[in-house]
């Protein structure tokens, strides 16, 4: 925890605090999903490395980073009570600078999205709108334990996957891409629910109705596990139906490993949820890439 007792009054943001504000550790999921999209498009990512790199920067540091800045700005009053060491309530990002940073990054996202063609630009608009809808009043979907994680799951996994495929193929992705991307986005709802465990007490005090708050840790962990597992089981069935048995076996293997991790988490849902987010999520995203390779040639069938 950062000691804020000696933080002076500032007029300009602390550069280190600006990096903390946009939370680089959160960039991986949308960047990985975008990469999965490029792989699943059927076009070699090596044929258009500039578009791949630009899209990953857009999905991770820019749009995801912007969403983190917007969320911290909209949560500044809550954080002042529960996490006063964060960049905005600590004063390391003073005044309205948190809002200015989020707005500037929103505009930057649109500028970059324009470079990715019509599909990329529309997807960027949706991503930026979703970020503000999640955090900002009067919508503030994060208050709901169902709509909030659902929006984040779609925004972090399905939308970047769809975008990566659309940008590389310069057109609408195949139905195979859309279905698989949507399934993994739905599964990510469970990951976001487990992520809410770390803010359980603060959410309860401030009226944020996350599933851990409304259901309790054990029931919420069961719901999260089911929501993660069922879409992956559907993916396995589809890959078998689409004559991709070896890829289906690979996704089955990572799902079975997740079942083991889930069994460990269930012994202490509140204490083990962060551990699962480190172990189980790696397995989840591994299945995403296996599925991306499985469907890359299906659009031509």
N, C-alpha and C positions, 0 to 999 in steps of 0.2 A: 504494500500500500504506500502511495506517495505521501510524504509529509507535506501538508499544505500550510503549516503554521507560520512559515516564513515567506510565503509567496507574496511579493509586493503587488500593489495595484498597477495594472498594465494598461497601456493604450493599444498595443499591438499584440497579436497572438505569439506565443512561444512556438518556434518551428517544431520542436520535438513534440509538443502537445498537439500540433496539427496532424502529425503522423499518427499519434495515438488515437486521435478523433476518428480517423477513417479506417482504423482497425485492419491492418494488413492480413492478420490471421484469418479474417472472414472472406478473403478474396478467392481462396482456392475453389470452393464449390462451383460458382458460376463460370470461372475460367475453365475448369475441368469439363463442365457441361458443354461449354462452347466448343471445346476441343473434341468432345464426343460427337457433337453435331457435325463438325467438319469431316470426321472420320466416316460417319454414317451416310454422308451425302453421296458417296460413290466417286467423288473427285479426290484425287490425292492431295492432301494438305501441302505436300512439298511443291505442288504445281503453282500454288498461290500463297507463298509464305507471308507476304505482306498483309494480305487480308486475314490470315490466321492470327498473326501477331497483333494486328490492330484490333481485331475483335476480342481477343483475350484481354488486352489492355482496357478496352471499353467495358467488358463484362465484369472484370475484377476491380482494378484500382479506381476506375471512374464511376461506373454506375453503383457497384456494391459499396465503394468508399463513400459515395454521395449519400447512399441510403443510411449508412452508419452515422454520418454527420447530421443528416436530417433527424434521425431517431434520437440522437443525443441532444439536439437542440429542443425537440419537442418534449423530451423527458427531463429537461434541465431542473424543473422544480422537484420532480420525484428524486432525481439523483442527488439534489442538494440535501435530502434527508437520508437516503440510503447509501449513496456512494459519493460523498462530497469530494473525494480525491480525483474524480474524473475531470477531464480538461475544462469543461465549461463551468461547473459549479465551483471548481477550485480557483477560478480566476485566471488560469493560464491561457484560456481563450476568453478574453473579456467582452463585455457589452453584447452587441448583436453579431459579433464576428462568426459565431457558430452558424447562424442563419445565413450570413453572407457567403460563407464557405460552401454550404449546402446548395445555395442558389447558383453560385458560380460553377460548381461541378455539374449541376443539372444542365446548364447551358453548354458546358464543355462536352457533356455526353451527347447532346443533340448535334453539335458540330461534328463530332467523330462519327456518330451514327449516320449522318448525311453522306459520309465518305464510303459507307458500306452499301450504298444503293437503296432502292425503295424498301426492300424487305428489312434490311438492317435498320433503316431510319424509323420505320413504323414500330419495329420491335423495341427500339430505344425509347420512343415515346411511351410505349406501354410500360417499360421497365421503370422509367422515371416517375410516371404517374402512380405506379404500384408502390414505389418507395414512399412517396408522400401520403398516399392513401393509408398505408400501414401505420404511419406515425402521427400524422397531423389531424387536429380537430377540424371540422366536426366528424370526419369519417373515422379516423383512428381505429383501424381494424385490429390492432394489437390488443384491444380490450377484450376481444373474443378469442377463446381458446380453440375455436374451430376455424373461423375465417382468417384470423391472423397468421397462424402457422401454414394454413392452406395457401394463402397469397404468397408467403415467403417461399414455400416449396416450389410453387409454379414459377415464381420469378427467378429463383436461384438455379433451378434445374431444367424445367421444361422450356422456358422462354429462351435462355442462352443456347440450349441444344437446337431448338428450332431455328434460331438465328444463324448459328454456325452452318447448319445444313443449307439454309436458304442463300446465305451469302456466297458460299463456295459453289453451289450449283446454279446461282444466278436465276433462281426461280422458286416456286413453291416446292417444299420438300415432299417426298412421297408419303403416302398414308402410313407406311411402315415406320417412318421416322416420327411422324406426328403421334402415333399411338404409343410407341416406346418412350418417347420424351414425356408424354403426358403421364404415363404410368410411373415413371421415376419421380416426376414432380409430385404426384400424389403420395408416393412413398416417403418423400422428404418431409411431409407433414409430421410424420412421427419423429424425425430427427429434430425438427424445430420444437416439438413438444418436450422432448427430453432436454433441450437447451433451456427451456423455461424453468427447469428445476433449480437452477442456480439463483434465480430471482424470486423464489417461492415466497419468502417472508415479505419482501418489499412489495410484490404484486398483491399479496393479500391485504396489506395495509392501505395500498393506494387504489384498490378497486379494479385492478386488471384481472379479468376472469380467465386466466390461463387454465388449462386442464389440470395441472397439479394443484391449483387453488380450488377449483370447483369439484374435483373428483377425489382429491387426495393423491399422494405419491404412488401408492400401489396400483390403484385403478388406472391412473394416468399412464403409468409405465406399461400396463397391459394393453391399453388402447394404442399407445405409440408403437409397441411391438407388432401388434396386429396390422396397423396401418402401414408399417414398413414392410411387413412380410407378404401380405396379400398381393400387392401389385407386382412384387418380384415373382411370386408364384404364377401370376398371369403371364408375365414375360416369358417364363420357362415354357408354359404351355403353348404360347404363340410361336416361340422359336422351334419347338418340336413340330407344330403344325406347318411352319414355313420351311421345313426340311433343313433345320440347322441343329442337328442333335448334339454335336460336340460343343457348340456354344451354349446350348441348353444345359449340358452337363456342367460346364464351367460356372454358369450362374447358379445352378443347383448347389455346387460345392461351396460357393461363397455364402449362399443363403443358409446352408446347414451350419457353417461356421458362425453365422449371426445368431442362429438358434442357441448355440452354446453360449455366446456372449450374453444373450438375453437371459439365459438361465442364471448366469452369474449376477447380472444386474438385479434380478427379481429377489435375490436374498437381502438386498438393501437398496431399494429403488432410489431413494433420495441421495444416498451416499455414492452409489455406483453409476448414476446417470452420466456424470462427467467422464467416467472411465469408459462407458459404452460409446460416448460420442467420440472418443479417441480411437477405439478398437473397431466398433461396429460400423462406423461411417466409412472407414477405409475399405472394409469389405463391400459395403453398399456401392461405393463409387467404382470399385473394381468390376462389379457386375455391370455397371453402366458402360464401361469401355468394352467389355466382352460383347455386350449387346450391340454396341455401335459397330463393331467389326462384323457381327453376324448379319446385320441388315444392309451393309454398304452396297451390296450388289443386287439387293432385292428389287430396287426401283426400276431396274432394267429388265426385269422378268415379265 
